[in-house]
Amino acid sequence: MTFIFLAVAVGLSACGQPQQGASPASEGKIKVTATIGMISDVVRQVGGEHVEVTGLMKSGVDPHLYKASQGDVKKLEQAQIIFYNGLHLEGKMVEIFEKMTKEKPTVAVSRNIAEQQLRGWEGGEAAHDPHIWFNVRHWISATEVIREELTKLDPAHADDYKKHADDYTKQLQELDDYARSQIASIPEQQRVLVTAHDAFGYFGDAYGIKVMGLQGISTASEYGSKDISDLRDFMVANQIKAVFVESSVPKKSIEAVIEGAKKQGHEVKIGGELFSDAMGEEGTPEGTYIGMVRHNVDTIVSALK
């Protein structure tokens, strides 16, 4: 009897422990935690039914200023793999990522973009502009990184990840073509995008539109009265007719520029709200990466054309 009891106990214990080196898929979906919504969306597109994705930052959240809560740390600890943007976008989470790297795959989706393709950033802690998703071709690179890492973790479903990534990449290529043709339809002298902070540099470089932001690349940077007056004077001198607010940045700063231009006899309107560091609400077209970019392109063209 004693022998039978011990044998059963050992058997139950063995069943309760995952086998070392077993595919995560053998125990259900891969648990993924991603920082910004744009990354969460791509992971869902590539991973499909094989992943369970938890996003840390919701609609309207500014990643430059974001501090991880205890709940967020728990989500990171429970994940089998973590995806983040990198290039110091999530600047207040760097130490957490360094710690997690020792425990599990913790992957910057920007890693495969060649340094010469990254925009510089004078000042601040980072060397490069982190807003890579505004050049759709860079986001194709991010998609490939996500495919590579999911395949490493779960090789049994490599064919599915490849098919999903290929299908999504085709959609991204169509989006890239759409942005290029639509922005080109704006008369050249009117192709000036003025926003609250300098998040759209990659967009400007990729699609041929001049970009000016009141604040720097990070919303953590300060702006002063000279920044407001300089931007106001530029808009008056060049007869810029519209500025844009951002879903994740307070409107107060850009409204000061509008008021300053008005006092000089130049009417400037708000051309619409753009999504910069965060997507729209979940369940809306703008709550996806492709929908977010299309919304931005259509809003810009409608206001400036």
Disulfide bonds with the S-S distance in Angstrom:
none
